[in-house]
């Protein structure tokens, strides 16, 4: 008997766990993992996992990324406790490996031998690598204009790559059509309950690295929100178990050129037709599939959602490299640019402890000129 099922976070309907991309049969919302019994944890940790046999999981050694104090940037931003968690030190260079390891492990348990994913870069590279590790054939649909460095990485793992002209949403539509036509599993990092569940180990690690004391604030770059949602789920579990006393404040940062979550949370006028190209390609998602869930979490934790402009993103990318030695991709730099805005607005105070994930490595995207 499985120790999990899939539940709707919006209306509460549940069903047996499977690898279908189909959402809630009542309201259409993407589903979450619900635990029916305890006892399954990631090897060497106390992090609950949907994987039925954790010792047989598909892994490349993801997780346990360092969390470092940023003294120089902290001084520039008037923050004494600013930390960066270096998620680009995961095996394929981004946080996506956390979610992919769990999603591909569950896929292998279900006997999946061929799958489809769509990604602007990091998720595609991650799914390609872990699919190769698991012996699963992968098809990755990508925007034709995705950074060449990311496309080269995806190709390196032997995947079948499908470049698609058009917006990010057009790429998703092409991937969905392909998996339906051929009866393949759609292993979507945007929709999969297992992917979001895999990212929650990030939160457990942060608390452990702070000797069991939660930070005051976590600031995320948010597109589809898998790391944001996963971190919230992990923190919620730790509050329920008494490991931490209460939730930190979680904050979402988006590029001003693509800001659906910021607009929804702050009750601003914005629609997908208002989207324009941004250097922060990893969060260039005009219609997030879990938007309502992210907005709901922000409200529950007393969080904020802010948008940052293109010059601010590139300027922060340079600052991180030049004064801290951290080469972050623009998507990650956007979170630090948002942090600067939150500090100016008084949401974050000088003596607060703040953690920002550096979600992807700078070599995976075009460097500023």
Order of alpha helices (4+ residues) and beta strands (2+ residues): beta-beta-beta-beta-alpha-beta-alpha-beta-alpha-beta-alpha-beta-alpha-beta-alpha-alpha-beta-alpha-beta-alpha-alpha-beta-alpha-alpha-beta
